[in-house]
Protein backbone atom coordinates (compact mmCIF):
# COMPACT_ATOMS: atom_id res chain seq x y z
CA UNK A 1 0.00 0.00 0.00
CA UNK A 2 2.81 2.38 0.74
CA UNK A 3 4.36 1.98 -2.72
CA UNK A 4 1.09 3.02 -4.45
CA UNK A 5 0.34 5.76 -1.94
CA UNK A 6 3.66 7.63 -2.01
CA UNK A 7 3.64 8.50 -5.72
CA UNK A 8 0.20 10.02 -5.28
CA UNK A 9 1.54 12.23 -2.51
CA UNK A 10 4.53 13.27 -4.62
CA UNK A 11 2.25 14.08 -7.56
CA UNK A 12 -0.03 16.18 -5.35
CA UNK A 13 2.88 18.13 -3.89
CA UNK A 14 4.37 18.76 -7.33
CA UNK A 15 1.04 19.98 -8.68
CA UNK A 16 0.53 22.28 -5.69
CA UNK A 17 4.03 23.69 -6.19
CA UNK A 18 3.41 24.44 -9.85
CA UNK A 19 0.04 26.07 -9.21
CA UNK A 20 1.54 28.18 -6.42
CA UNK A 21 4.37 29.33 -8.66
CA UNK A 22 1.95 30.35 -11.40
CA UNK A 23 -0.37 32.13 -9.01
CA UNK A 24 2.24 34.29 -7.30
CA UNK A 25 3.26 37.45 -9.16
CA UNK A 26 6.94 38.26 -9.27
CA UNK A 27 8.53 41.67 -8.75
CA UNK A 28 11.59 42.26 -10.93
CA UNK A 29 14.07 44.82 -9.59
CA UNK A 30 16.83 46.49 -11.63
CA UNK A 31 19.97 47.05 -9.55
CA UNK A 32 22.14 49.58 -11.32
CA UNK A 33 25.03 49.32 -8.84
CA UNK A 34 25.45 45.54 -9.04
CA UNK A 35 24.38 45.04 -12.68
CA UNK A 36 21.71 42.55 -11.72
CA UNK A 37 18.01 41.79 -11.60
CA UNK A 38 16.52 40.58 -8.32
CA UNK A 39 13.33 38.50 -8.61
CA UNK A 40 11.00 38.72 -5.62
CA UNK A 41 8.16 36.27 -5.00
CA UNK A 42 5.35 38.60 -3.90
CA UNK A 43 3.66 35.81 -1.94
CA UNK A 44 6.62 35.50 0.44
CA UNK A 45 8.47 38.79 -0.19
CA UNK A 46 11.71 36.88 -0.60
CA UNK A 47 14.26 37.04 -3.40
CA UNK A 48 14.00 33.74 -5.26
CA UNK A 49 16.56 34.43 -7.98
CA UNK A 50 19.19 36.95 -9.05
CA UNK A 51 20.52 37.26 -12.56
CA UNK A 52 23.48 39.28 -13.77
CA UNK A 53 22.58 41.60 -16.60
CA UNK A 54 24.51 44.17 -18.60
CA UNK A 55 26.53 46.96 -17.05
CA UNK A 56 24.09 49.46 -15.53
CA UNK A 57 20.45 48.33 -15.71
CA UNK A 58 17.97 51.10 -14.94
CA UNK A 59 14.63 51.27 -16.74
CA UNK A 60 12.55 48.11 -16.36
CA UNK A 61 9.19 47.08 -17.82
CA UNK A 62 7.35 43.84 -18.50
CA UNK A 63 5.09 42.78 -21.36
CA UNK A 64 1.36 42.45 -20.59
CA UNK A 65 1.58 38.66 -20.91
CA UNK A 66 4.57 38.56 -18.56
CA UNK A 67 6.75 36.66 -21.01
CA UNK A 68 9.29 39.38 -21.72
CA UNK A 69 11.18 41.73 -19.46
CA UNK A 70 12.67 44.87 -20.95
CA UNK A 71 15.73 46.52 -19.39
CA UNK A 72 17.58 49.67 -20.39
CA UNK A 73 21.34 49.34 -19.93
CA UNK A 74 22.55 52.91 -19.50
CA UNK A 75 26.24 52.18 -20.00
CA UNK A 76 25.80 49.84 -22.97
CA UNK A 77 23.25 52.19 -24.59
CA UNK A 78 21.03 49.18 -25.21
CA UNK A 79 17.66 47.62 -24.60
CA UNK A 80 18.08 44.12 -23.17
CA UNK A 81 15.21 41.68 -23.66
CA UNK A 82 14.79 38.81 -21.19
CA UNK A 83 12.69 35.65 -21.50
CA UNK A 84 11.05 35.43 -18.06
CA UNK A 85 10.33 31.73 -18.46
CA UNK A 86 14.04 30.99 -18.71
CA UNK A 87 15.35 34.10 -16.91
CA UNK A 88 17.76 34.51 -19.79
CA UNK A 89 18.58 37.34 -22.16
CA UNK A 90 17.38 36.66 -25.69
CA UNK A 91 18.48 39.77 -27.59
CA UNK A 92 19.70 43.36 -27.43
CA UNK A 93 18.60 46.48 -29.30
CA UNK A 94 20.91 49.48 -29.72
CA UNK A 95 19.09 52.60 -28.48
CA UNK A 96 21.24 55.70 -28.02
CA UNK A 97 23.37 57.46 -25.48
CA UNK A 98 22.23 56.94 -21.88
CA UNK A 99 18.78 55.30 -22.07
CA UNK A 100 16.59 55.78 -19.00
CA UNK A 101 13.07 54.52 -18.29
CA UNK A 102 11.33 51.91 -20.45
CA UNK A 103 7.53 51.66 -20.73
CA UNK A 104 5.15 49.32 -22.56
CA UNK A 105 1.83 50.39 -24.06
CA UNK A 106 -1.27 48.76 -22.54
CA UNK A 107 -1.80 46.60 -25.62
CA UNK A 108 1.84 45.49 -25.56
CA UNK A 109 2.52 46.63 -29.13
CA UNK A 110 4.92 49.47 -28.39
CA UNK A 111 7.80 50.30 -26.11
CA UNK A 112 9.04 53.76 -25.24
CA UNK A 113 12.65 54.48 -24.39
CA UNK A 114 13.79 57.86 -23.08
CA UNK A 115 17.29 58.58 -24.43
CA UNK A 116 18.78 61.08 -22.04
CA UNK A 117 21.85 62.45 -23.81
CA UNK A 118 20.25 62.40 -27.26
CA UNK A 119 17.19 64.37 -26.06
CA UNK A 120 14.83 62.03 -27.80
CA UNK A 121 12.28 59.31 -27.16
CA UNK A 122 12.29 56.14 -29.22
CA UNK A 123 9.08 54.27 -30.00
CA UNK A 124 9.94 50.60 -30.54
CA UNK A 125 7.79 47.96 -32.21
CA UNK A 126 7.60 45.24 -29.55
CA UNK A 127 6.96 42.44 -32.05
CA UNK A 128 9.96 43.14 -34.28
CA UNK A 129 12.08 45.05 -31.74
CA UNK A 130 12.81 47.68 -34.36
CA UNK A 131 12.71 51.43 -33.83
CA UNK A 132 9.54 52.78 -35.44
CA UNK A 133 9.94 56.47 -34.55
CA UNK A 134 12.53 58.82 -33.12
CA UNK A 135 10.87 61.79 -31.46
CA UNK A 136 12.97 64.86 -30.69
CA UNK A 137 12.13 66.41 -27.31
CA UNK A 138 11.90 70.06 -26.37
CA UNK A 139 12.96 69.36 -22.79
CA UNK A 140 16.53 68.31 -22.06
CA UNK A 141 17.52 64.87 -20.70
CA UNK A 142 14.22 62.95 -20.91
CA UNK A 143 13.79 60.28 -18.24
CA UNK A 144 10.20 58.98 -18.28
CA UNK A 145 8.03 58.58 -21.39
CA UNK A 146 4.72 57.07 -20.30
CA UNK A 147 1.90 55.89 -22.58
CA UNK A 148 -1.65 56.99 -21.86
CA UNK A 149 -3.96 53.98 -21.30
CA UNK A 150 -5.41 54.32 -24.81
CA UNK A 151 -1.93 54.51 -26.31
CA UNK A 152 -2.54 57.82 -28.09
CA UNK A 153 -0.19 59.96 -26.04
CA UNK A 154 3.21 59.87 -24.43
CA UNK A 155 3.84 62.21 -21.51
CA UNK A 156 7.57 62.82 -21.27
CA UNK A 157 9.47 64.31 -18.33
CA UNK A 158 12.98 65.67 -18.66
CA UNK A 159 15.48 66.07 -15.83
CA UNK A 160 16.91 69.35 -17.02
CA UNK A 161 13.60 71.07 -17.70
CA UNK A 162 10.61 72.60 -16.00
CA UNK A 163 8.04 71.15 -18.37
CA UNK A 164 6.46 67.99 -19.73
CA UNK A 165 6.48 67.27 -23.46
CA UNK A 166 3.31 65.68 -24.83
CA UNK A 167 3.80 63.40 -27.82
CA UNK A 168 1.13 62.38 -30.31
CA UNK A 169 2.14 58.72 -30.76
CA UNK A 170 0.47 58.35 -34.15
CA UNK A 171 2.21 61.42 -35.57
CA UNK A 172 5.43 60.82 -33.68
CA UNK A 173 5.91 64.43 -32.64
CA UNK A 174 5.67 66.76 -29.66
CA UNK A 175 2.40 68.68 -29.88
CA UNK A 176 2.67 70.61 -26.62
CA UNK A 177 4.99 71.45 -23.70
CA UNK A 178 3.49 72.27 -20.31
CA UNK A 179 5.29 73.90 -17.38
CA UNK A 180 5.20 71.79 -14.22
CA UNK A 181 8.14 72.95 -12.06
CA UNK A 182 11.83 72.27 -11.85
CA UNK A 183 13.07 68.76 -12.70
CA UNK A 184 9.96 66.75 -13.65
CA UNK A 185 10.28 63.02 -13.00
CA UNK A 186 7.72 60.22 -12.52
CA UNK A 187 4.40 60.10 -14.36
CA UNK A 188 1.25 58.03 -13.83
CA UNK A 189 -2.13 57.97 -15.56
CA UNK A 190 -5.44 57.08 -13.96
CA UNK A 191 -6.82 53.83 -15.43
CA UNK A 192 -9.54 55.69 -17.35
CA UNK A 193 -6.93 58.05 -18.80
CA UNK A 194 -8.72 61.17 -17.61
CA UNK A 195 -5.83 62.51 -15.55
CA UNK A 196 -2.07 62.22 -15.32
CA UNK A 197 0.05 62.85 -12.22
CA UNK A 198 3.56 64.23 -12.72
CA UNK A 199 6.14 64.71 -9.95
CA UNK A 200 8.46 67.72 -10.08
CA UNK A 201 11.48 66.79 -7.98
CA UNK A 202 13.06 70.16 -7.21
CA UNK A 203 9.67 71.82 -6.76
CA UNK A 204 8.48 69.13 -4.30
CA UNK A 205 5.12 69.02 -6.05
CA UNK A 206 2.84 66.71 -8.00
CA UNK A 207 1.08 68.22 -10.99
CA UNK A 208 -2.37 66.94 -11.95
CA UNK A 209 -3.15 67.06 -15.68
CA UNK A 210 -6.52 67.06 -17.40
CA UNK A 211 -5.63 64.86 -20.36
CA UNK A 212 -8.38 66.29 -22.57
CA UNK A 213 -6.74 69.70 -22.56
CA UNK A 214 -3.20 68.60 -21.62
CA UNK A 215 -3.16 71.30 -18.96
CA UNK A 216 -2.32 71.26 -15.25
CA UNK A 217 -5.51 71.65 -13.21
CA UNK A 218 -3.95 71.55 -9.75
CA UNK A 219 -0.62 71.19 -7.98
CA UNK A 220 -0.18 69.15 -4.80
CA UNK A 221 2.59 69.90 -2.32
CA UNK A 222 4.42 66.62 -1.81
CA UNK A 223 7.48 65.40 0.09
CA UNK A 224 11.05 66.51 -0.42
CA UNK A 225 12.42 65.58 -3.86
CA UNK A 226 9.22 63.96 -5.12
CA UNK A 227 10.11 61.44 -7.77
CA UNK A 228 8.44 58.14 -8.65
CA UNK A 229 4.70 57.90 -9.37
CA UNK A 230 2.51 54.78 -9.31
CA UNK A 231 -1.28 54.59 -9.61
CA UNK A 232 -3.51 52.12 -7.78
CA UNK A 233 -5.45 49.86 -10.20
CA UNK A 234 -8.77 51.24 -8.92
CA UNK A 235 -7.66 54.80 -9.67
CA UNK A 236 -8.55 56.09 -6.21
CA UNK A 237 -4.99 56.54 -4.98
CA UNK A 238 -1.69 57.70 -6.39
CA UNK A 239 1.66 56.95 -4.72
CA UNK A 240 4.59 59.35 -4.91
CA UNK A 241 8.08 58.59 -3.64
CA UNK A 242 10.07 61.37 -1.98
CA UNK A 243 13.79 60.71 -2.19
CA UNK A 244 14.78 63.46 0.23
CA UNK A 245 12.38 62.34 2.95
CA UNK A 246 12.62 58.57 2.53
CA UNK A 247 8.84 58.39 2.30
CA UNK A 248 5.93 57.63 0.00
CA UNK A 249 2.95 59.98 -0.07
CA UNK A 250 -0.54 58.64 -0.76
CA UNK A 251 -2.81 60.95 -2.76
CA UNK A 252 -6.60 60.57 -2.69
CA UNK A 253 -7.56 61.25 -6.31
CA UNK A 254 -11.09 62.28 -5.34
CA UNK A 255 -9.85 65.29 -3.38
CA UNK A 256 -6.27 65.48 -4.75
CA UNK A 257 -4.95 65.69 -1.20
CA UNK A 258 -2.28 63.65 0.59
CA UNK A 259 -3.95 61.27 3.03
CA UNK A 260 -0.92 59.33 4.29
CA UNK A 261 2.87 59.49 4.44
CA UNK A 262 4.74 56.20 4.73
CA UNK A 263 8.42 55.90 5.79
CA UNK A 264 10.05 53.36 3.46
CA UNK A 265 13.86 53.69 3.29
CA UNK A 266 16.75 55.70 1.89
CA UNK A 267 16.22 57.44 -1.46
CA UNK A 268 12.99 55.78 -2.58
CA UNK A 269 12.94 55.86 -6.34
CA UNK A 270 10.66 54.06 -8.76
CA UNK A 271 7.83 51.74 -7.73
CA UNK A 272 5.29 49.18 -8.93
CA UNK A 273 2.04 47.82 -7.55
CA UNK A 274 0.54 44.34 -7.74
CA UNK A 275 -2.42 43.82 -10.07
CA UNK A 276 -4.78 43.41 -7.12
CA UNK A 277 -3.54 46.69 -5.66
CA UNK A 278 -2.70 45.18 -2.28
CA UNK A 279 1.08 45.64 -2.25
CA UNK A 280 3.35 48.46 -3.41
CA UNK A 281 7.02 47.69 -4.06
CA UNK A 282 9.41 50.64 -3.68
CA UNK A 283 13.03 50.61 -4.87
CA UNK A 284 15.04 52.29 -2.11
CA UNK A 285 18.35 53.02 -3.78
CA UNK A 286 20.49 53.92 -0.79
CA UNK A 287 19.04 51.12 1.33
CA UNK A 288 19.92 48.46 -1.27
CA UNK A 289 16.45 47.14 -0.61
CA UNK A 290 12.85 47.13 -1.78
CA UNK A 291 10.24 48.30 0.71
CA UNK A 292 6.90 46.48 0.60
CA UNK A 293 3.87 48.58 1.52
CA UNK A 294 0.46 47.21 2.49
CA UNK A 295 -1.87 49.59 0.65
CA UNK A 296 -4.82 48.93 2.96
CA UNK A 297 -3.02 49.96 6.15
CA UNK A 298 -0.54 52.30 4.40
CA UNK A 299 2.32 50.73 6.33
CA UNK A 300 5.64 49.19 5.33
CA UNK A 301 5.34 45.48 6.05
CA UNK A 302 8.66 44.20 4.73
CA UNK A 303 12.09 45.26 3.56
CA UNK A 304 13.63 42.95 0.99
CA UNK A 305 17.42 43.14 0.52
CA UNK A 306 18.29 43.18 -3.18
CA UNK A 307 21.34 44.31 -5.16
CA UNK A 308 23.21 47.58 -5.05
CA UNK A 309 21.31 50.78 -5.89
CA UNK A 310 17.91 49.39 -6.96
CA UNK A 311 16.42 51.74 -9.56
CA UNK A 312 13.07 50.37 -10.66
CA UNK A 313 10.48 47.62 -10.25
CA UNK A 314 8.19 45.76 -12.66
CA UNK A 315 5.55 43.25 -11.56
CA UNK A 316 3.73 40.40 -13.26
C-alpha positions as CSV (number, residue, x, y, z in Angstrom):
1,X,0.0,0.0,0.0
2,X,2.8,2.4,0.7
3,X,4.4,2.0,-2.7
4,X,1.1,3.0,-4.4
5,X,0.3,5.8,-1.9
6,X,3.7,7.6,-2.0
7,X,3.6,8.5,-5.7
8,X,0.2,10.0,-5.3
9,X,1.5,12.2,-2.5
10,X,4.5,13.3,-4.6
11,X,2.2,14.1,-7.6
12,X,0.0,16.2,-5.3
13,X,2.9,18.1,-3.9
14,X,4.4,18.8,-7.3
15,X,1.0,20.0,-8.7
16,X,0.5,22.3,-5.7
17,X,4.0,23.7,-6.2
18,X,3.4,24.4,-9.9
19,X,0.0,26.1,-9.2
20,X,1.5,28.2,-6.4
21,X,4.4,29.3,-8.7
22,X,1.9,30.4,-11.4
23,X,-0.4,32.1,-9.0
24,X,2.2,34.3,-7.3
25,X,3.3,37.5,-9.2
26,X,6.9,38.3,-9.3
27,X,8.5,41.7,-8.8
28,X,11.6,42.3,-10.9
29,X,14.1,44.8,-9.6
30,X,16.8,46.5,-11.6
31,X,20.0,47.0,-9.5
32,X,22.1,49.6,-11.3
33,X,25.0,49.3,-8.8
34,X,25.5,45.5,-9.0
35,X,24.4,45.0,-12.7
36,X,21.7,42.5,-11.7
37,X,18.0,41.8,-11.6
38,X,16.5,40.6,-8.3
39,X,13.3,38.5,-8.6
40,X,11.0,38.7,-5.6
41,X,8.2,36.3,-5.0
42,X,5.3,38.6,-3.9
43,X,3.7,35.8,-1.9
44,X,6.6,35.5,0.4
45,X,8.5,38.8,-0.2
46,X,11.7,36.9,-0.6
47,X,14.3,37.0,-3.4
48,X,14.0,33.7,-5.3
49,X,16.6,34.4,-8.0
50,X,19.2,37.0,-9.1
51,X,20.5,37.3,-12.6
52,X,23.5,39.3,-13.8
53,X,22.6,41.6,-16.6
54,X,24.5,44.2,-18.6
55,X,26.5,47.0,-17.1
56,X,24.1,49.5,-15.5
57,X,20.4,48.3,-15.7
58,X,18.0,51.1,-14.9
59,X,14.6,51.3,-16.7
60,X,12.6,48.1,-16.4
61,X,9.2,47.1,-17.8
62,X,7.3,43.8,-18.5
63,X,5.1,42.8,-21.4
64,X,1.4,42.5,-20.6
65,X,1.6,38.7,-20.9
66,X,4.6,38.6,-18.6
67,X,6.8,36.7,-21.0
68,X,9.3,39.4,-21.7
69,X,11.2,41.7,-19.5
70,X,12.7,44.9,-21.0
71,X,15.7,46.5,-19.4
72,X,17.6,49.7,-20.4
73,X,21.3,49.3,-19.9
74,X,22.5,52.9,-19.5
75,X,26.2,52.2,-20.0
76,X,25.8,49.8,-23.0
77,X,23.2,52.2,-24.6
78,X,21.0,49.2,-25.2
79,X,17.7,47.6,-24.6
80,X,18.1,44.1,-23.2
81,X,15.2,41.7,-23.7
82,X,14.8,38.8,-21.2
83,X,12.7,35.7,-21.5
84,X,11.1,35.4,-18.1
85,X,10.3,31.7,-18.5
86,X,14.0,31.0,-18.7
87,X,15.3,34.1,-16.9
88,X,17.8,34.5,-19.8
89,X,18.6,37.3,-22.2
90,X,17.4,36.7,-25.7
91,X,18.5,39.8,-27.6
92,X,19.7,43.4,-27.4
93,X,18.6,46.5,-29.3
94,X,20.9,49.5,-29.7
95,X,19.1,52.6,-28.5
96,X,21.2,55.7,-28.0
97,X,23.4,57.5,-25.5
98,X,22.2,56.9,-21.9
99,X,18.8,55.3,-22.1
100,X,16.6,55.8,-19.0
101,X,13.1,54.5,-18.3
102,X,11.3,51.9,-20.4
103,X,7.5,51.7,-20.7
104,X,5.1,49.3,-22.6
105,X,1.8,50.4,-24.1
106,X,-1.3,48.8,-22.5
107,X,-1.8,46.6,-25.6
108,X,1.8,45.5,-25.6
109,X,2.5,46.6,-29.1
110,X,4.9,49.5,-28.4
111,X,7.8,50.3,-26.1
112,X,9.0,53.8,-25.2
113,X,12.6,54.5,-24.4
114,X,13.8,57.9,-23.1
115,X,17.3,58.6,-24.4
116,X,18.8,61.1,-22.0
117,X,21.9,62.4,-23.8
118,X,20.3,62.4,-27.3
119,X,17.2,64.4,-26.1
120,X,14.8,62.0,-27.8
121,X,12.3,59.3,-27.2
122,X,12.3,56.1,-29.2
123,X,9.1,54.3,-30.0
124,X,9.9,50.6,-30.5
125,X,7.8,48.0,-32.2
126,X,7.6,45.2,-29.5
127,X,7.0,42.4,-32.0
128,X,10.0,43.1,-34.3
129,X,12.1,45.1,-31.7
130,X,12.8,47.7,-34.4
131,X,12.7,51.4,-33.8
132,X,9.5,52.8,-35.4
133,X,9.9,56.5,-34.5
134,X,12.5,58.8,-33.1
135,X,10.9,61.8,-31.5
136,X,13.0,64.9,-30.7
137,X,12.1,66.4,-27.3
138,X,11.9,70.1,-26.4
139,X,13.0,69.4,-22.8
140,X,16.5,68.3,-22.1
141,X,17.5,64.9,-20.7
142,X,14.2,62.9,-20.9
143,X,13.8,60.3,-18.2
144,X,10.2,59.0,-18.3
145,X,8.0,58.6,-21.4
146,X,4.7,57.1,-20.3
147,X,1.9,55.9,-22.6
148,X,-1.7,57.0,-21.9
149,X,-4.0,54.0,-21.3
150,X,-5.4,54.3,-24.8
151,X,-1.9,54.5,-26.3
152,X,-2.5,57.8,-28.1
153,X,-0.2,60.0,-26.0
154,X,3.2,59.9,-24.4
155,X,3.8,62.2,-21.5
156,X,7.6,62.8,-21.3
157,X,9.5,64.3,-18.3
158,X,13.0,65.7,-18.7
159,X,15.5,66.1,-15.8
160,X,16.9,69.4,-17.0
161,X,13.6,71.1,-17.7
162,X,10.6,72.6,-16.0
163,X,8.0,71.2,-18.4
164,X,6.5,68.0,-19.7
165,X,6.5,67.3,-23.5
166,X,3.3,65.7,-24.8
167,X,3.8,63.4,-27.8
168,X,1.1,62.4,-30.3
169,X,2.1,58.7,-30.8
170,X,0.5,58.4,-34.1
171,X,2.2,61.4,-35.6
172,X,5.4,60.8,-33.7
173,X,5.9,64.4,-32.6
174,X,5.7,66.8,-29.7
175,X,2.4,68.7,-29.9
176,X,2.7,70.6,-26.6
177,X,5.0,71.5,-23.7
178,X,3.5,72.3,-20.3
179,X,5.3,73.9,-17.4
180,X,5.2,71.8,-14.2
181,X,8.1,72.9,-12.1
182,X,11.8,72.3,-11.9
183,X,13.1,68.8,-12.7
184,X,10.0,66.8,-13.6
185,X,10.3,63.0,-13.0
186,X,7.7,60.2,-12.5
187,X,4.4,60.1,-14.4
188,X,1.3,58.0,-13.8
189,X,-2.1,58.0,-15.6
190,X,-5.4,57.1,-14.0
191,X,-6.8,53.8,-15.4
192,X,-9.5,55.7,-17.4
193,X,-6.9,58.0,-18.8
194,X,-8.7,61.2,-17.6
195,X,-5.8,62.5,-15.6
196,X,-2.1,62.2,-15.3
197,X,0.0,62.9,-12.2
198,X,3.6,64.2,-12.7
199,X,6.1,64.7,-9.9
200,X,8.5,67.7,-10.1
201,X,11.5,66.8,-8.0
202,X,13.1,70.2,-7.2
203,X,9.7,71.8,-6.8
204,X,8.5,69.1,-4.3
205,X,5.1,69.0,-6.0
206,X,2.8,66.7,-8.0
207,X,1.1,68.2,-11.0
208,X,-2.4,66.9,-12.0
209,X,-3.2,67.1,-15.7
210,X,-6.5,67.1,-17.4
211,X,-5.6,64.9,-20.4
212,X,-8.4,66.3,-22.6
213,X,-6.7,69.7,-22.6
214,X,-3.2,68.6,-21.6
215,X,-3.2,71.3,-19.0
216,X,-2.3,71.3,-15.2
217,X,-5.5,71.6,-13.2
218,X,-3.9,71.6,-9.8
219,X,-0.6,71.2,-8.0
220,X,-0.2,69.2,-4.8
221,X,2.6,69.9,-2.3
222,X,4.4,66.6,-1.8
223,X,7.5,65.4,0.1
224,X,11.1,66.5,-0.4
225,X,12.4,65.6,-3.9
226,X,9.2,64.0,-5.1
227,X,10.1,61.4,-7.8
228,X,8.4,58.1,-8.6
229,X,4.7,57.9,-9.4
230,X,2.5,54.8,-9.3
231,X,-1.3,54.6,-9.6
232,X,-3.5,52.1,-7.8
233,X,-5.5,49.9,-10.2
234,X,-8.8,51.2,-8.9
235,X,-7.7,54.8,-9.7
236,X,-8.5,56.1,-6.2
237,X,-5.0,56.5,-5.0
238,X,-1.7,57.7,-6.4
239,X,1.7,56.9,-4.7
240,X,4.6,59.4,-4.9
241,X,8.1,58.6,-3.6
242,X,10.1,61.4,-2.0
243,X,13.8,60.7,-2.2
244,X,14.8,63.5,0.2
245,X,12.4,62.3,3.0
246,X,12.6,58.6,2.5
247,X,8.8,58.4,2.3
248,X,5.9,57.6,0.0
249,X,2.9,60.0,-0.1
250,X,-0.5,58.6,-0.8
251,X,-2.8,60.9,-2.8
252,X,-6.6,60.6,-2.7
253,X,-7.6,61.2,-6.3
254,X,-11.1,62.3,-5.3
255,X,-9.8,65.3,-3.4
256,X,-6.3,65.5,-4.7
257,X,-4.9,65.7,-1.2
258,X,-2.3,63.7,0.6
259,X,-4.0,61.3,3.0
260,X,-0.9,59.3,4.3
261,X,2.9,59.5,4.4
262,X,4.7,56.2,4.7
263,X,8.4,55.9,5.8
264,X,10.1,53.4,3.5
265,X,13.9,53.7,3.3
266,X,16.7,55.7,1.9
267,X,16.2,57.4,-1.5
268,X,13.0,55.8,-2.6
269,X,12.9,55.9,-6.3
270,X,10.7,54.1,-8.8
271,X,7.8,51.7,-7.7
272,X,5.3,49.2,-8.9
273,X,2.0,47.8,-7.5
274,X,0.5,44.3,-7.7
275,X,-2.4,43.8,-10.1
276,X,-4.8,43.4,-7.1
277,X,-3.5,46.7,-5.7
278,X,-2.7,45.2,-2.3
279,X,1.1,45.6,-2.3
280,X,3.3,48.5,-3.4
281,X,7.0,47.7,-4.1
282,X,9.4,50.6,-3.7
283,X,13.0,50.6,-4.9
284,X,15.0,52.3,-2.1
285,X,18.4,53.0,-3.8
286,X,20.5,53.9,-0.8
287,X,19.0,51.1,1.3
288,X,19.9,48.5,-1.3
289,X,16.5,47.1,-0.6
290,X,12.8,47.1,-1.8
291,X,10.2,48.3,0.7
292,X,6.9,46.5,0.6
293,X,3.9,48.6,1.5
294,X,0.5,47.2,2.5
295,X,-1.9,49.6,0.7
296,X,-4.8,48.9,3.0
297,X,-3.0,50.0,6.1
298,X,-0.5,52.3,4.4
299,X,2.3,50.7,6.3
300,X,5.6,49.2,5.3
301,X,5.3,45.5,6.0
302,X,8.7,44.2,4.7
303,X,12.1,45.3,3.6
304,X,13.6,42.9,1.0
305,X,17.4,43.1,0.5
306,X,18.3,43.2,-3.2
307,X,21.3,44.3,-5.2
308,X,23.2,47.6,-5.1
309,X,21.3,50.8,-5.9
310,X,17.9,49.4,-7.0
311,X,16.4,51.7,-9.6
312,X,13.1,50.4,-10.7
313,X,10.5,47.6,-10.3
314,X,8.2,45.8,-12.7
315,X,5.5,43.2,-11.6
316,X,3.7,40.4,-13.3
